[in-house]
């Protein structure tokens, strides 16, 4: 989960560029004190809810791969892929633009999001956050890959929630203080994103190596789990 927090924190300055315009149009700028804080938290709670739900879905996918005995290799493969992406970014061969979703799907999300933003009501903040979390984002895709590698529904959900929590400081700051964070500062911190991706890649590879290190590289064995299950159901 540490890798998810780091990725979320460093990636949040990329999020400011992508989601900043939405954050700056939220119906909270006219509010003050506790009510403004509550509104900002409500919006971000919506984003994190979406991330957690995505983590639950893809954690379930990872669980099926785990039971099929493929989880270990999946974790290593995703880790290698992330390191490869970082290497290609440094060489200039690859530049992530956030990815694309099917046009109809994306247009429906944008339409619903626009409708809520136009209402400019406090009660729409949570819904705006939920829809915002569904917008295409390369960093979210990387976090989803990590959720798959957890091999468990609840772990995948927790992983994505941790990713969302990592984005909170920057997203709350840009919403509260508007343009306080300069473009130069965003770019400098954004340059650290590949390091966060690299750390997550290394952690995923270690996880798949079954080194027996608690939390970092625990033993993953679908076969042993099935043996225990059979023993527990013996007549």
Buried (B, 14 or more C-beta within 10 A) or exposed (E): BEBBBBBBBBBBBBBBBBBBEBBBEBBBBEBEEEEBBBBBBBBBBBBBBBBBBBBBBBBBBBBEBBEEEBBBEBBBBBBBBBBEBBEEBEEEEEEBEBEEEEEEEBEEBEEBBEEBBEEEEBEBBBBBBBBBBBBBBBBBEBBBBBBBBBBBBBBBBBBBBBBBBBBBEBBBBBBBEEEEBEEEEBEEBBEBBBEBBBBBBBBBBBBBBBEEEEEEBEEBBBEEEEEEEEEEEEE
